[in-house]
């Protein structure tokens, strides 16, 4: 059985929203917080994790990530409000 993949949204210090995917949310979020994650979050440090959504496979998570990255910040914030953060 495959490990699940997760799509996550992070609010950054400049109030922008970073969207990414991973198969280990805790480890990936810690990397972002410690300046070891994506270049985007190295420049704009994370403030909080807004949402985490589970997918059965990487392809589904990546497809949703692509779609959400096209949205405005307001749309991403509404999406985050509508989806509970899963414990990690």
N, C-alpha and C positions, 0 to 999 in steps of 0.2 A: 504494500500500500504506500502511495506517495505522500510525502509531507505536504501539508497545505501551504499555500502562498497567501500573503497578505498585502493589501493596498493600504497605505497610511497617508494621512495628511498632518503636516506639522505647521503650526503658526510660528513665524520667525519674528525677530526683534523689530523689523521694519513693517510688521503687520502683513507681510506677504504670506502666501500659503505654498509650502513645498509638498509635492506629491511624489511618492515613490512606492516601490514594491520590494518585498523581502520574504524569506521563509523563516526569519527569526527577528521579530519586531523588537524585542528587548535589546538584543545585541546591536541591531542597526540604529535604533534610536540613541543608544549610548554612544555609538560612533559619531553620530551627528552632533550630539551634545559636547563631546570631547574634541571636536574639530577634525575628526578623522573620516567624516562622511563625505557627501557630495560637495563639490566646489561651492554650489549655491548656499549650503548651510554653513560652510566655513566663512563665507563673506557675511551671511545673515544668520547669526546664531539662533538656534531653536529656543522658543519660549515654552511651548507645550504641544503635546500630542493631541490633535483634535479628533481624529477618527481612525479606526482600524477595521477593515472589512476582510473577511476570510474568503478565499477562493480555493477550489479543488486542485487547480494547476497553475503553472506559471503563465501559460498563454492567456488564460482568462484574466488573470491579474494584470498582465501587461496591456491587454486590450482595453481594460477599464482605466488603467493609468493614462494611456494615450488620450482617451476620451475626456477624462477629467482635466488633464493639462490644457485642454482647449477652452475650458470654462473660465469665466471671470471669478475674481475673488469672492464676490457676493454669492455666486452659484456654489462655489466650493464650501463657503461657510454654511450655507443652507443644507448642503449635502451632509456636512459634518454634524449639524444639529439633528438631522434625521436618522443618523446612524450611531448607535452606541459604540463606545470604545470597548473592545474585548480585553479582558485582563491578560497580561503576558507575564 
